[in-house]
Amino acid sequence: MALLEVDDLSVTFARRGQRTVHAVDGVSFSVDAGEVVGLVGESGCGKSVTSLAIMGLLPKQPGLRVGGKAVFDGTDLLQLDDRSRRDIRGRDVAMIFQDPLSSLNPVIPIGLQVTEVLTRHRGMKGEAARKEAAALLDRVGIPDPRRRLKEYPHQLSGGMRQRALIAMAVACRPRLLIADEPTTALDVTIQAQILELLKELVRDSGTALVMITHDLGVVAGMCDTINVLYAGRVVETARRRPLFRQPRHPYTVGLLGSVPRLDAGRGERLNPIPGSVRDVLTWPDGCAFAPRCTRRVDECVGEPPELVLTHDGRSYRCVNPAPVPGTPPPQATTTASTGAADDAAASTGAADGATAGPVPAPREEEKP
């Protein structure tokens, strides 16, 4: 049994007089101990809301509805009361937030924020807690940790604040760690150091890691299994190397084709996905990606696409997937001339364009 099993997770936000927003719409995935699982997609696809729902950190408001299951080691996190959830959160399940400056309390020293975790979950107090907090800051690479314990978040650089968040997250050696865009707005040197810290944590303690990111470079270097999200649903799931070598869903193809290539010719233009994330159909009306898809066919509109499972464990949600090299192309290639998909595409100027070219697989060796 997987350490974390997310099954048909849904999150909706409803406000009087406004359209109900399905931020997460039936997301399912699993994470084993010592495994790194990626949630990938553009901003607005539901990655962060998924993590906040699992952690029980969504704001309590009348229009919020959370459904499905998030079973951690046999316990459904979504069914726990606030007290039981606080006992697990920070001790067994921890999270690294996207923006360290807004996640840390600006009027409390860093040391007190780190020792609070140690006091709450490990029963450490006084000098013992301060000594352990300094050791944690030293472990994540913050120089002169004793002095830094007395400083406030605004006195630290962006990289140091992110490291302090990591120190708080790993203080109790959690069994599951959720990292929500942990390298956003950091320079490449600090980014590499933080990713190495996360790799070390997974390798040394067997922690399961859920990596939420839109950076496919991070995915290539970190993740074992990748879940590609679009409009609140998982549209493709595969192991890392097969996904980079042979993406099947057109959205995955578009994401990989939008990445700048070091071996690209001088003046060669990028190949972005047409339209924007707001150009979507509702899933009951067909494929949400249809208005932006370069492989759109008549069958994409009318009914939501079923999840296709393949013999190698890959799954994707598409009626006209990208072909596997060496196989004949499918017969149905005409785009829909009527229906909601064309209306949405016409309103945004999203027209059929060139599909993405071949994408190199990550260099790290891995068995699919």
C-alpha positions in Angstrom: 0.0 0.0 0.0 1.3 3.5 -0.9 2.2 5.9 1.9 -0.2 8.5 0.4 -3.1 7.6 -1.7 -5.1 10.5 -3.2 -8.4 9.3 -4.7 -10.8 11.4 -6.7 -9.9 14.6 -4.8 -12.1 17.6 -5.7 -12.1 21.2 -4.5 -14.8 23.7 -5.5 -15.3 27.3 -4.6 -18.8 28.8 -4.9 -19.9 32.4 -4.3 -23.3 33.8 -4.6 -24.0 35.2 -8.0 -20.8 33.8 -9.5 -19.9 30.7 -11.4 -18.7 27.8 -9.3 -15.0 27.2 -9.7 -13.8 23.6 -9.9 -10.2 24.2 -8.9 -9.5 20.4 -8.4 -11.7 18.0 -10.3 -11.1 14.3 -9.5 -7.4 14.2 -9.0 -5.9 10.8 -8.1 -2.3 9.8 -7.5 -0.1 7.8 -5.1 3.3 8.2 -3.4 5.4 5.5 -2.0 8.0 5.9 0.8 11.3 7.2 -0.7 9.6 8.2 -4.0 9.5 11.6 -5.6 6.2 12.3 -7.4 5.8 15.5 -9.5 2.6 17.6 -10.1 3.3 19.6 -13.2 1.3 22.2 -15.1 0.8 25.9 -15.8 -0.3 28.3 -13.1 -4.0 27.8 -12.4 -4.1 24.1 -13.1 -4.8 23.1 -9.5 -1.4 22.1 -8.2 -1.2 24.3 -5.1 -4.9 23.8 -4.2 -4.3 20.1 -4.3 -1.5 20.3 -1.8 -3.4 22.7 0.5 -6.4 20.4 0.5 -4.2 17.5 1.5 -2.7 19.5 4.3 -6.0 20.9 5.5 -4.9 24.5 5.0 -7.6 25.8 2.7 -9.4 28.8 4.2 -12.6 27.9 5.9 -15.5 29.6 4.0 -19.1 28.7 3.3 -18.6 28.1 -0.4 -15.7 25.7 -0.1 -16.3 22.0 -0.8 -13.6 19.3 -0.5 -14.4 15.8 -1.6 -12.6 12.5 -2.2 -9.9 10.9 -0.1 -6.3 11.5 0.9 -5.2 8.4 2.8 -1.9 8.7 4.6 -0.7 5.5 6.1 -4.3 4.2 6.5 -5.7 7.5 7.8 -7.9 9.8 5.6 -6.5 13.2 6.2 -9.7 14.9 4.9 -11.8 13.3 7.6 -9.7 14.4 10.6 -10.8 17.1 13.0 -8.5 20.1 13.4 -6.8 18.9 16.5 -5.9 15.5 15.0 -4.8 17.1 11.8 -2.4 19.5 13.7 -0.9 16.5 15.4 0.0 14.9 12.1 0.9 18.1 10.3 4.5 19.1 10.9 5.3 15.8 12.5 4.5 13.1 9.9 3.4 15.4 7.0 5.2 18.7 6.3 5.1 21.3 3.5 7.5 23.8 2.0 5.5 26.8 0.8 6.0 28.7 -2.4 6.8 32.2 -1.0 9.0 32.2 2.1 8.6 35.9 2.8 4.9 35.6 3.2 5.0 32.2 4.8 7.3 33.3 7.7 6.0 35.6 10.4 7.7 38.9 9.9 7.6 40.0 13.6 9.0 36.8 15.1 12.7 35.8 14.9 13.6 32.8 12.8 14.9 30.9 15.8 11.5 31.1 17.6 9.7 29.9 14.5 11.9 26.9 14.2 11.9 26.0 17.9 8.1 26.2 17.9 8.0 23.1 15.7 10.4 21.3 18.0 8.4 22.2 21.1 5.1 21.2 19.6 6.0 17.9 18.2 9.3 16.8 19.8 8.8 18.2 23.3 12.1 20.1 23.3 12.5 23.3 25.2 15.0 26.0 26.2 18.6 25.5 25.2 18.0 22.0 23.9 15.5 23.4 21.4 17.8 26.3 20.4 20.7 24.0 19.9 18.7 21.7 17.7 17.3 24.7 15.7 20.9 25.9 15.1 21.8 22.4 13.9 18.9 22.4 11.5 19.9 25.8 10.0 23.5 24.5 9.7 22.2 21.3 8.0 20.4 23.4 5.3 23.5 25.5 4.6 22.8 28.7 6.5 26.1 30.2 7.7 26.6 31.3 11.3 23.3 29.6 12.4 23.5 30.8 16.1 23.4 34.4 15.0 20.7 33.8 12.4 18.4 32.4 15.1 18.0 36.0 16.4 17.3 37.6 13.1 14.0 38.4 11.5 12.9 37.1 8.0 13.5 40.5 6.3 17.1 40.3 7.4 17.7 37.1 5.4 18.1 36.8 1.7 15.5 34.9 -0.4 17.7 31.8 -0.5 18.2 31.8 3.3 14.5 32.3 3.9 13.7 29.3 1.7 16.3 27.3 3.6 14.8 28.3 6.9 11.4 27.0 5.7 13.0 23.7 4.7 14.6 23.5 8.2 11.2 23.9 9.8 9.7 21.3 7.4 12.3 18.7 8.1 12.7 19.4 11.8 10.6 16.4 12.8 11.9 14.1 10.0 8.5 13.8 8.3 7.5 10.7 6.4 5.9 12.8 3.6 7.1 16.2 2.4 5.1 18.4 0.0 7.3 21.0 -1.8 5.2 23.7 -3.5 7.4 25.5 -6.0 10.4 25.5 -3.6 12.8 27.2 -6.1 10.6 30.0 -7.4 12.3 33.4 -7.7 15.7 31.9 -6.8 18.8 32.2 -8.9 20.1 29.0 -10.5 22.9 28.5 -8.0 20.6 28.6 -4.9 18.0 26.5 -6.8 20.6 23.8 -7.4 21.6 23.8 -3.7 18.0 23.6 -2.5 17.2 20.7 -4.9 20.3 18.9 -3.6 19.0 19.3 0.0 15.7 17.7 -1.0 17.4 14.9 -2.8 19.6 14.2 0.3 16.5 14.2 2.5 14.8 11.6 0.3 17.9 9.5 0.0 18.9 9.5 3.7 15.6 9.3 5.5 13.3 7.6 2.9 10.9 10.5 3.0 8.2 10.6 0.3 8.3 13.8 -1.7 5.6 15.5 -3.7 7.2 18.1 -5.9 4.9 20.8 -7.3 6.4 22.8 -10.1 6.1 24.2 -13.5 9.8 23.9 -14.2 10.4 20.9 -16.3 14.1 21.1 -15.6 13.4 20.4 -11.9 11.1 17.6 -13.0 13.8 16.0 -15.1 16.3 16.0 -12.3 14.1 15.1 -9.3 10.9 13.1 -10.1 10.4 9.4 -10.5 6.7 9.6 -11.5 5.1 12.7 -13.1 1.4 13.7 -13.1 0.5 16.4 -15.6 -2.4 18.6 -14.5 -4.7 20.7 -16.6 -7.9 22.5 -15.5 -8.0 20.6 -12.3 -7.6 17.1 -13.7 -4.6 14.8 -14.3 -4.3 14.5 -18.1 -1.2 12.2 -18.2 0.8 10.1 -15.8 4.1 8.3 -16.6 7.5 7.6 -15.3 10.0 10.3 -15.9 12.0 8.9 -18.9 9.0 7.6 -20.9 7.3 10.9 -20.4 10.2 13.0 -21.8 10.9 10.5 -24.5 7.4 9.9 -25.8 4.7 12.3 -24.4 1.3 11.2 -25.5 -1.1 14.0 -24.4 -1.0 17.1 -26.6 -0.7 19.3 -23.5 2.4 17.5 -22.3 3.8 17.8 -25.8 3.2 21.5 -25.7 4.8 21.9 -22.3 7.9 20.1 -23.4 8.0 22.0 -26.8 7.9 25.3 -25.0 11.1 24.7 -23.1 14.1 26.7 -24.5 16.8 24.3 -26.0 20.5 24.9 -25.6 21.0 23.1 -29.0 18.5 25.3 -30.8 19.7 27.2 -33.8 20.4 30.9 -33.6 17.2 32.9 -34.0 15.0 29.8 -33.7 11.7 30.8 -32.2 10.0 29.0 -29.3 6.9 27.0 -29.9 4.4 28.1 -27.2 1.0 26.5 -26.6 -1.7 28.7 -28.3 -4.2 30.6 -26.1 -4.1 30.9 -22.3 -5.2 28.8 -19.4 -8.5 30.6 -19.3 -9.4 29.2 -22.7 -11.0 26.0 -21.5 -14.1 23.9 -21.8 -15.8 22.5 -18.7 -14.9 18.8 -18.4 -18.5 17.6 -18.8 -18.6 19.3 -22.2 -15.5 17.6 -23.5 -11.7 17.9 -23.2 -10.8 21.1 -21.3 -7.7 21.5 -23.5 -9.6 21.3 -26.8 -9.7 25.1 -27.4 -5.9 25.2 -27.4 -5.1 21.8 -28.8 -3.4 21.4 -32.2 -4.7 17.8 -32.5 -8.4 18.6 -31.9 -10.9 16.3 -33.5 -14.7 16.1 -33.5 -14.7 13.6 -30.6 -12.9 16.1 -28.3 -16.2 17.9 -27.8 -19.4 16.5 -26.3 -18.2 14.1 -23.7 -15.2 14.1 -21.3 -12.4 11.9 -22.5 -11.9 8.7 -20.7 -8.6 7.8 -19.0 -6.6 5.4 -21.2 -4.3 2.9 -19.4 -1.4 1.4 -21.4 0.5 -1.8 -20.9 3.6 0.1 -19.5 1.6 1.7 -16.7 1.2 5.1 -18.4 -2.2 6.8 -18.5 -3.5 9.7 -20.4 -6.8 11.4 -21.0 -7.1 12.0 -24.8 -9.0 10.7 -27.8 -6.3 11.7 -30.3 -2.9 11.4 -28.5 0.5 12.2 -30.0 1.6 9.1 -32.0 4.4 6.8 -30.8 7.4 6.9 -33.2 7.3 4.1 -35.7 3.5 3.6 -35.6 1.1 4.8 -38.4 -0.8 8.0 -37.6 -4.5 7.7 -36.7 -7.1 8.3 -39.4 -9.2 10.8 -37.5 -7.3 14.1 -38.0 -9.9 16.6 -39.0 -10.5 19.4 -36.5 -14.0 20.2 -35.4 -15.7 22.9 -37.4 -18.5 23.5 -35.0 -19.1 23.3 -31.3 -17.8 24.9 -28.1 -14.1 24.2 -28.8 -14.1 26.2 -32.1 -16.0 29.1 -30.4 -13.5 29.3 -27.6 -10.5 29.0 -30.0 -11.9 31.7 -32.3 -12.5 34.1 -29.4 -8.8 33.9 -28.4 -7.2 33.5 -31.8 -6.0 30.0 -31.0 -5.5 28.3 -34.3 -3.8 25.0 -35.3 -0.1 25.4 -35.3 3.0 23.3 -35.6 3.3 20.5 -33.1 6.3 20.4 -30.8 9.4 18.6 -32.0 11.2 15.8 -30.3 12.2 16.4 -26.7 15.4 15.0 -25.3 15.0 12.6 -22.3 16.6 13.5 -19.0 20.2 12.4 -18.8 19.9 10.5 -15.5 19.6 6.8 -16.1 16.3 5.3 -14.9 14.5 2.1 -15.4 11.0 2.9 -16.7 
